[in-house]
Amino acid sequence: MLNTKTEEVNIKYILSPFYSFVEPSSKLVASHLKTKADTLSILKKGGLMILYNKYLRKSWVINQTIYRFLSYFNCPKTISELISDFAKEIKCEESEISFHVNQFLSKMTHRKILIREQQLNSYNIFLTKYHKNKKIERAVLSVYDQFKHYKIKRILSIRKETQLFILEDKDQLSVLKMFTLPVELPQKIQDDSRMKFIKEFKLLASLQDHSAICKLYHFDEESRPYAIMEYIQGKSLRNFILKEVHQLKTRLLLLSAVVDTIAFVQEKGILHGDIHNGNFIVDDKNQIKLIDFGLSNHVCYKQGEIIRNGAKSSFVPPERVALNSFNFLSRPPDIRSEVFQLGVLGYFIVYQKMPFFGLTWTELANNIKTVEPKFNRLCSNNERIPPVIIQVLRKAMNKGPEMRYANARLLSDTINKVVRAMYTGSAIEEFSNYVS
């Protein structure tokens, strides 16, 4: 964490030239901000603001407190100057906000939203080159190009850090993910992004002995790192559940497979880090595949490991939710927080909807921390949900981490017993003792 002592005291920080604040009425809102009409209404009333990254061409909704905080850095400021000015504006003692300001400043500098004043020139040089040379945005490979012994069949996505392609070799398809961050970017950004990319595939390589983990065929971290992976024909779990009404048995089989997969990952000493309904694919044989290990970490962090502590907002467990304006997540994930995420995912699979709602982060966060989900006795196709399944989901989503299953394997064992009972016609209720 940054502090106001020793060598940090004279360092000045400034808003990165990549970022700017956008008026809610701007066309950029409609073009780049994927949000609900109600959120736009709040924006236009001044309750929220928009932070826009002109390089990534992405927008984020921020509240007025964060907007004011970042606005201070339109001109270079030291930490002590910031704390002094901010305390005067909100009329409080500097000691009351010092910890939170330092903590939030650390996050903003880690994300390169705020940078050191001496870095400003290199950022501006890159932006100048970027605007002159739009080739930076283009795919590094084209359809029908040769890559190793493969042919590029299709371009899946072009992002600033990575690009995805479908490869073809003797009628067999696979996916190429390539690190493509421009070398003109400041070295620190390049190094951190490269290390995150390499970490993702080293973790994936350690998980290959499970059929539900996306297969990694080849990984090369030299020069421009790239990975060649299994091509999965199917739908995201989210679309699979929402687009059709499936029998409860089918959905519980999927839930069982999902939880078993995460249990395997945890037993390998890894947290997936981003459990949600978009990171599981249901293939054309209705089998589960787990993808995207970009936010994964070791359960016990290794020396020098770059830690990423993100999560999809609607899946964040209550103990990680922070309600103050400076922090959205109060602590890193752990095994029990992933059990909660599995409970949320299980609720979605069973009920075809999410257990917690909120138009803004504050509303959603309050609901996650204080509201108990509603457990109807019937699912969307009017099938009766066994009470033991409701018990399992309640326990997995308990507000208190110590009251949940201790790990995904215990949750998996319980769900598997219930599913087996449903398929053999056994009395399901006899398994209720596994829940308590």
Residue pairs with C-beta under 8 A, 6 or more apart in sequence:
1 102
1 103
1 106
2 8
2 79
2 102
2 105
2 106
2 109
3 79
3 102
4 78
4 79
4 80
4 83
4 98
4 102
8 79
9 78
9 79
9 80
10 78
11 78
11 79
11 116
11 117
12 76
12 77
12 78
12 116
12 117
13 73
13 76
13 77
13 78
13 79
13 82
13 105
13 109
13 114
13 115
13 116
13 117
14 73
14 74
14 75
14 76
14 77
14 114
14 115
14 116
14 117
14 120
15 70
15 73
15 74
15 113
15 114
16 112
16 113
16 114
16 115
16 123
17 120
17 123
17 124
17 127
18 53
18 54
18 55
18 56
18 112
18 123
18 127
19 51
19 52
19 53
19 54
19 70
19 113
20 51
20 52
20 54
21 49
21 50
21 51
21 52
21 67
21 70
21 71
22 28
22 29
22 49
22 50
22 51
22 52
22 59
23 50
24 40
24 43
24 44
24 46
24 48
24 49
24 50
25 44
26 50
28 50
28 52
28 59
29 40
29 43
29 50
29 59
32 52
32 57
32 58
32 59
33 50
33 59
33 61
35 61
36 359
38 359
39 48
39 61
39 359
39 360
42 48
42 359
42 360
43 49
43 50
43 61
46 64
47 63
47 64
48 61
48 62
48 63
48 64
48 360
49 61
49 62
49 63
49 64
49 66
49 67
50 59
50 60
50 61
50 62
51 59
51 60
51 62
51 67
51 70
51 113
52 58
52 59
52 60
53 59
54 127
55 127
55 130
55 160
56 160
61 360
62 70
63 325
63 360
63 361
63 362
65 325
65 326
66 325
66 326
68 86
68 89
69 86
69 101
69 104
69 325
69 326
70 108
70 113
70 114
72 82
72 85
72 86
73 82
73 114
76 117
77 85
79 101
79 102
79 105
82 101
82 105
83 94
83 97
83 98
83 101
84 94
86 97
86 101
87 93
87 94
87 96
87 97
90 97
100 324
100 326
100 327
101 326
103 326
103 327
104 326
104 327
105 114
107 327
108 114
109 115
109 116
112 189
115 123
119 186
122 186
123 186
125 184
126 182
126 184
126 185
126 186
129 136
129 184
130 136
130 182
130 184
136 182
136 184
137 158
138 158
139 155
139 158
139 163
139 165
140 163
140 178
140 180
141 147
141 152
141 155
141 163
141 165
141 176
141 178
142 152
142 155
143 152
143 153
143 154
143 155
144 151
144 152
145 151
145 152
146 152
147 165
147 167
147 176
149 169
150 167
150 168
150 169
150 174
150 176
150 228
151 167
151 168
151 169
152 165
152 166
152 167
152 168
152 176
153 165
153 166
153 167
153 168
153 173
154 165
154 166
155 163
155 164
155 165
155 166
156 164
156 165
156 166
156 175
157 163
157 164
159 180
160 180
160 181
160 182
161 179
161 180
161 181
161 193
161 197
162 177
162 178
162 179
162 180
162 197
163 177
163 178
163 180
164 175
164 176
164 177
164 178
165 175
165 176
165 178
166 173
166 174
166 175
166 176
166 231
167 173
167 174
167 175
167 176
167 228
167 231
173 231
174 217
174 228
174 229
174 230
174 231
175 228
175 229
175 230
175 231
176 226
176 227
176 228
176 229
177 226
177 227
177 229
178 224
178 225
178 226
179 193
179 194
179 197
179 224
179 225
179 226
180 224
181 189
181 190
181 193
181 194
183 190
192 306
194 225
195 306
196 294
196 306
196 308
197 225
198 221
198 225
199 296
199 305
199 306
200 293
200 294
200 296
201 216
201 219
201 221
201 225
201 227
201 293
202 219
203 270
203 293
203 296
203 298
204 213
204 214
204 216
204 227
204 293
205 216
205 219
206 268
206 270
207 213
207 264
207 265
207 268
207 270
207 293
208 215
208 216
210 261
210 264
211 287
212 257
212 260
212 261
212 264
212 287
212 288
212 289
212 290
213 261
213 264
213 265
213 289
213 290
214 229
214 230
214 232
214 289
214 290
214 291
215 229
215 230
216 227
216 228
216 229
216 230
217 228
217 229
217 230
218 227
218 228
219 225
219 226
219 227
219 228
220 226
220 227
230 289
232 281
232 283
232 289
232 291
233 283
233 284
234 240
234 281
234 282
234 283
234 284
234 289
235 243
235 281
235 282
236 277
236 278
236 280
236 281
236 282
237 254
237 258
237 277
237 278
237 280
237 281
237 282
237 288
237 345
237 349
238 277
238 278
238 348
240 246
240 254
240 282
241 251
241 277
241 348
241 349
241 352
242 352
245 352
245 380
245 381
247 381
247 383
248 350
248 379
248 381
248 383
248 385
249 419
249 422
249 423
250 286
251 349
251 350
251 379
252 349
252 350
252 389
252 415
252 418
252 419
252 422
253 419
254 282
254 286
254 288
254 349
255 345
255 346
255 349
255 350
255 415
256 412
256 415
256 416
256 419
257 287
257 288
258 280
258 288
258 290
258 342
258 345
258 346
258 349
259 342
259 346
259 408
259 411
259 412
259 415
260 412
260 416
261 288
261 290
262 272
262 275
262 290
262 338
262 342
262 408
262 412
263 407
263 408
263 409
263 411
263 412
265 271
265 272
265 290
265 296
265 408
266 299
266 335
266 338
266 407
266 408
266 409
267 409
269 298
269 299
269 300
270 296
270 297
270 298
270 299
271 296
271 297
271 298
271 299
271 333
271 334
271 335
271 338
272 279
272 290
272 293
272 295
272 296
272 338
273 293
273 295
273 296
273 297
273 308
273 309
273 310
273 311
273 333
274 292
274 294
274 295
274 296
274 310
274 311
274 312
275 315
275 338
275 341
275 342
275 345
276 311
276 312
276 314
276 315
276 341
276 345
277 345
277 348
277 349
278 312
279 290
279 291
279 292
280 288
280 289
280 290
280 291
281 288
281 289
281 291
282 288
282 289
283 289
294 308
295 308
295 309
295 310
295 311
296 308
297 305
297 307
297 308
297 309
297 332
297 333
298 305
299 334
299 335
301 307
307 332
309 329
309 332
309 333
310 329
311 320
311 329
311 333
311 341
313 328
313 361
313 364
314 344
314 354
314 356
314 364
315 341
315 344
315 345
316 329
316 365
316 368
317 336
317 337
317 340
317 341
317 368
317 401
318 340
318 368
318 369
318 399
319 330
319 331
319 337
319 401
320 329
320 330
320 331
320 332
320 333
320 337
321 328
321 329
321 330
321 365
321 368
321 369
322 328
322 329
322 330
322 365
323 362
323 365
323 366
323 369
328 361
328 365
334 401
335 406
335 407
335 408
336 401
336 402
336 404
336 405
336 406
336 407
337 401
338 408
339 396
339 404
339 405
339 406
339 407
339 408
339 411
340 396
340 397
340 398
340 401
340 404
342 396
342 408
342 411
343 393
343 395
343 396
343 397
343 404
343 411
344 354
344 355
344 356
344 397
346 392
346 393
346 396
346 415
347 354
347 355
347 373
347 393
347 397
348 354
348 355
350 379
350 385
350 389
350 393
351 376
351 379
351 380
352 379
352 380
355 373
355 374
355 397
356 364
356 367
356 368
356 371
356 373
357 363
357 364
357 367
358 364
358 365
358 366
358 367
369 399
373 393
373 397
375 385
375 390
375 393
375 394
376 385
377 384
377 385
377 387
377 390
378 384
378 385
379 385
386 418
386 422
386 428
386 429
387 429
387 432
388 418
388 428
388 429
388 431
388 432
388 435
389 418
391 432
391 435
391 436
392 411
392 414
392 415
392 418
392 435
395 403
395 404
395 405
395 435
396 404
396 405
396 411
397 404
398 404
405 411
405 414
413 434
414 431
414 434
414 435
417 431
417 434
418 428
418 431
420 426
421 427
421 428
421 430
421 431
422 428
